[in-house]
Amino acid sequence: MTQVTTSRLANVIARAIRRAFDLYQHEFGEITRRARQRFVDRDWHGMQADSAERLDVYEAEVAHIGQRVIELLEDRVHDRMVWGSIKAVFSSLIADRDDWEIAETFYNSVTRRIFTTVGVDNEIEFVHTDFDSPPHLASQPVYRTYGRGESVQKLLQAILTEYELPLRGPQLDHETRLAARCIEDRLRAIGALRVVERTEIVKSIFYRGEYAYVIGRMSSGSHMLPLALCLKHDERGITIDAVLTDENDLSLLFSFARSYFHVEVERPYDLVAFINSIIPRKRAAEIYISIGYNKHGKTELYRNALRHLAASDDQYELAQGLRGMVMICFTMPSYAVVFKIIKDRFDYPKTCTRHSVIDKYHFVFKHDRAGRLVDAQEYKYLELDRHRFKQELLDELLAVAAETVFVRGDRVVIRHCYAERRVVPLNVFLQEADDAAARAAVIDYGQAIKDLAWTNIFPGDLMLKNFGVTRHGRVVFYDYDEISEVTECNIRRLPEDYGMLGEPSHGVGLHDMFPEEFLYFIGLSGPLRDVFLEHHGDLFTVEFWQEVQRRLRARQIIHIAPYGADQRLPREEESAARLARPA
């Protein structure tokens, strides 16, 4: 290959990378398309396996083509002139594609695997896109349009019929009648017209866990109503479990603490733009991540950060809250992202290792996050402007993470870190919130522990500082070094002599769990402690955790809905069952 001209070599390599990208998109799409049948068949274990499998496809394809490129380039593998030509050819090969932006990110992943570049390099990677976005018009929109219909119910029937789900006849009539009533109530509440004049609905269904979502928007007079029909498939058949018509509710549906959707889309840019139009406060990067293109979402986060840095002048500083024993965290006041770096040495009594911490983050990445585990984007060889760091922060970084952080001229280089959406630490929130908000957060804190338990996650460290509160007031967990599976835990009662001796009279194993002790670890006192006990006192019982284990070991999959029980559509049969239940 060394005898081949640069232009010829660039053409060969660029086409090889494009073929690898085609293969990735094919495999990604094949797994995504299974979701519909998984939902129809109620094959939740299959859906769970597909979610994990799909997450592995990207890295596998990048690793394979990376090795192939190294073999083809031989001693010219680090020739920057060759790579500049490869980039130019690749750019021309993807100019007419509907997924050009995903292709650019795939290309970047290949170059970074080969170069392990410190910082970014405009000459050999797509730091910014090569195209005006979008570079060409779509052949058709990602949504269907419905005009003014006979009624909201008839409109919903027309929408759901398009998807060819086994929801027909009397069942379809019943479900759409309940959903229409909810939409009509919402229209009255916001002062809109009594009719829906125009409706736009995404052509593909969004699947996740045992739920499926029909997403769109409705126009009534001057009002635009975001819409999510939340479908559930259980022993009753397919039902509309909830109807979401509020921007905040739809934002939670696409939360950074949720697992990724399986949704078929040929032109991701247009889908992201449509979703962004109904939840405008949600960054495009987060929407890309939520639909499974997490690598491109990471690219968009980086580009967004570059734009923010250019338009701001504040400095990075230590993140709010108590200092971590395993991680050092920093942020910028004007930018809602926190960077987390693993320390060189961990504070006592932590016994984990750097490798085990990275494994925990990978475990969370592939697990059902249940709306409670913050998604973390991994970055390597990140390069930042030294002048944007407060000296106090830089001194501490170099003191506790010198194996990861170093200064090179006017740049700070971070060999490895995680970037997460910034939330308010729960301990800080409880100190600063009013009584009502603090009570709500404490109740949701207990619910967060339960939601995690039902998805086979035990946080390990239940202290308030390891949980945070989002802008929606939802409690999430973000400290993963002690996380474990509930099914691995040995749930034990405290021995009778524990109170006298201050410790058990016999050994404590690595996976031993004593629920009766939890109350002393969570750090609540006074009225807030009473609130927690009132709503979640069962968390301190062996029986609660044993029941969770029993159901998990029976391979029951419990999916946590991204909306509250009070948002579920009221059903006469359920109300009747509750009334018939003895007091």
Disulfide bonds with the S-S distance in Angstrom:
none
